[in-house]
Amino acid sequence: QELLQGLNSSPNDNSSIFTLPNEGLNWEAFEKQCLSDALKQNHGNKTKAAKFLQLGYKAFLYRLDKYQLT
């Protein structure tokens, strides 16, 4: 949740979806949080969570394993 607060949506600017925080971003923590949130929003359904993140199913499973979220 805290990681996502640092990203501001920019709906009027098509060049970027988010504005990164000035202090930088811990990518691995951000990615892990996105994976976890996608699973929660899709009630643990990995197929739906992968589609939600627009990831291939195998890529999604790889990332779950990488962050020990399985």
C-alpha positions in Angstrom: 0.0 0.0 0.0 2.8 2.4 0.9 4.6 1.7 -2.3 1.6 2.4 -4.4 1.0 5.8 -2.6 4.3 7.0 -4.0 3.0 6.6 -7.5 0.7 9.3 -8.9 -1.6 8.6 -11.7 -1.2 11.0 -14.6 -4.5 10.7 -16.6 -3.8 13.8 -18.7 -0.4 12.8 -19.8 -0.3 9.9 -22.3 3.5 9.6 -22.1 3.5 8.2 -18.6 1.0 6.3 -16.5 2.9 7.0 -13.2 5.2 9.6 -11.8 8.0 7.9 -9.9 8.8 9.3 -6.4 11.9 11.5 -6.2 13.5 9.1 -3.7 13.4 6.2 -6.2 11.6 2.9 -6.0 12.4 -0.5 -4.7 11.3 -2.5 -7.8 11.3 -5.9 -6.2 9.1 -4.7 -3.3 6.8 -3.0 -5.7 6.5 -6.1 -7.9 5.9 -8.3 -5.0 3.2 -6.0 -3.7 1.5 -5.9 -7.1 1.5 -9.7 -7.3 0.1 -10.1 -3.8 -2.6 -7.4 -4.4 -3.6 -9.1 -7.7 -4.0 -12.4 -6.0 -6.1 -10.8 -3.2 -8.3 -9.0 -5.7 -8.9 -12.2 -7.6 -9.6 -14.3 -4.5 -6.4 -16.4 -5.0 -7.2 -17.3 -8.6 -3.8 -17.3 -10.3 -5.2 -17.4 -13.9 -7.3 -14.3 -13.2 -4.5 -12.5 -11.3 -2.1 -13.1 -14.2 -4.7 -11.7 -16.7 -5.3 -8.7 -14.3 -1.6 -7.9 -14.4 -1.5 -8.6 -18.2 1.2 -11.3 -17.6 1.4 -14.7 -19.2 0.4 -17.4 -16.8 3.9 -19.0 -16.8 5.6 -15.6 -16.2 3.1 -14.9 -13.3 4.0 -18.3 -11.8 7.7 -17.6 -12.1 7.3 -14.3 -10.3 5.2 -15.9 -7.5 8.0 -18.5 -7.1 10.7 -15.8 -7.2 9.0 -13.9 -4.3 7.9 -17.1 -2.5 4.2 -16.2 -2.8 3.1 -19.7 -3.8 
